[in-house]
């Protein structure tokens, strides 16, 4: 079909994801969205996984572009903080974003090539490469896990994750357990910032 490009397909897939979530995002549903027969899409996609890989690659391109735009003078800890905040923001822009985009295979090598920029800068400051890799990997895992849980809570409704119902189930004889729950269910932005601080405390000062 004329005009049915991968750019058009990916944009429509993002819109469909926001409406129906990861479980409702199928090649057949996307074909309906684009008003084409499913076989027309299979000229461009072999499976739902390939579609997810295309979408995940688009997110990786955006995140990497943001990372490259950071000022070169930032410390390693500042780079990691900006990266974490930015990655969370991209995940939260889409329903089931963390579930959808994490673990996808990049189909464009551009983000992989662009990964060389910040390690080159950090190596020049004397920070070992394995340290750089481990810290980015740790931050990525934290953000992904945090946002998966964050989106599950927000998308499931207040009744499913009711603090009042939790307090009643625990009972008044366990005040510490009740207080723990209130801390666990603090506003997401507050929890994210505090937990990210804890992770970044392990980053050594730049040499």
N, C-alpha and C positions, 0 to 999 in steps of 0.2 A: 504493500500500500504506500502510495506517494505521501511523503511527509511524516511517515512513522519512523522516526529516528530514535536512537538510544536516548538522546536528550529528552525527547518528548515522552518516551516510555518512563524514564526515571522520574521526571517531574510529576507525571500522573501517578506513579507508584507512591511518591511521598504524600500526595493529596489523599490517595486511597488509604494509606497507612494511618493517617491522622483521623480518618473516619471510622475504620473498622478494626484497627490494631493488627498486630503481627499474625494472629491466628486467622483473620479474615482476608489477609493479603495473599491472594492466589493469582496465578497466571490467568485463569478463567475470569476471575472477578476484574482483573486489570483489563482484559480484553473487552469486557462489557463496559467498563469505564471509558475506554477509548473508542467504543462503538465499532469494534472490529471483531472478526472471528478469531478464536483462539489460535488456529493454525498460522494466522498472519503474525502473531507474536512469536511463534516458534521459529520464524526466520531469524529473529534477533536474540531469542532466549531459549536455552535448552531445558530450563527448570526454574522453579522458584528460588533455589539456592543461587543460581546465576543472577537472578534479579536482585537478591539480597546483597550479593557481592558487588554489583553495580552501585547500589545505594550506599553500601558501606564505603566504597571507594570514593564516592562523592563527598561523604562526611570527612574522610581522611584528607582529601584535597583541601577542604575548607579549614580543617584544624591545622594542617601543616602550613598553609598560607598565613594563618594567624600567627603561628609560631615563628615563622621567618620574618614577620613584620615587627617582632619585639626588638627593642633597643639592644644593641650589641653589648652595652656596658652592664646589663643586669647580672646579678649574682646567680649562681646555680639554683639556689633556693627560690629566688624571685622568678626565674624561668619556669621552674616546676610549679610554682603557685599559679602563675598566669596560665600555664598549660592545663592544669587541673580545672580551674574555673572555666576556661574556654571549652574544654571537652564536655564538662557537665552541661554548659549552656547549649551546645549543639545537640546533645542527647535529649535534653528537655524540650527542644523545639518540636519534637515529634512524638506522638503517642508510641509507647513501647520502644522509645529510641534506643535505650541501652541494650535491651534484648535483641533488637533488630540489627544493630550495627556492630556490636562486639563479636569478635570471632570470625568476621567475614574475610574473604580472601581478596586482596587488592588485585584489580584487573588492569590497573594503570601503574606503571613503575615510577611515575613522577613523585608521589609521596615518599617512596623508598629512597629515591635519589636525593630528595630534599632533606632527608634525615641527616645527611652528612654535615650540614651547616653548623648546627649547634654543637655536636660532638667535637668538630674541628676547633671551634672557639674554646670549648671547655678543656680540651686536651692541652691547648696552648697555655692554659692557666695551671697545668699540673694535676688536673683531676683525672684519675685513671679511667680508662674506657669501660671497664667492667662496672665501676661505680656509677658512671653515667647511665649505662644500660639498666642496671638494677633499679636505680631510683626512678627512671621513667616508667619502667615496667611496674614497679610498686605503685606509683601514683595512678597509672592507667587502671590497674586492678582495683584500687580503692574507689576511683570515680565510677567505674562500671558497676561494681557491686552496690555502691551507695545509691546510684540512680535507679538501678533495677528495683531495689526495695522502695525507694522514694516514689517511683512511678506506680508501683503496685499499690501502695497505700493511697495515693491521691486518686488513682483511677478506679479503685474499688469502692469508694464512698465512705462516709464517716461512720456508718453503722457497723461495717465490718471491722474497723479499727477504732472502736469507741473506748476512750480512756475510762469513762464512767462505768461502762460494762465490765471492763477489765478490773477496776477497783472493786466492784461488787463481787466478782468471781473470786478474787483473792481473799476478801474479807478484812475486817478491821484489826484482826490479830496479827497481821503481817505488814506493819507500816513501812518497813524498809523496802519490801517488794513493791509496794504501791509507789513509793518515791522513786525507785528505780525505773518504773514504767513511765513516770512523768518526765524523767530525764531522757529516756529513750525516745519519747514522743515530743520532744521539743521541736520548735519550727525547723524545717529542713535546712534552711540557710545557716541557722545558728549551729546546728550539729555538724554540717559540712565544714564550716570554717574552723570549728574547734578541733575536729578530728584531723583535718588537713594540717593544722598547726602541729599536732602531735607527730604526724608522719615526718614533717619537714624539720622537726627538731633534730632528726638524725642526720641531716645534711651538714657535712663539715663546712666550716667557713672557707671561702675561696682562698687558695694559697696566695 
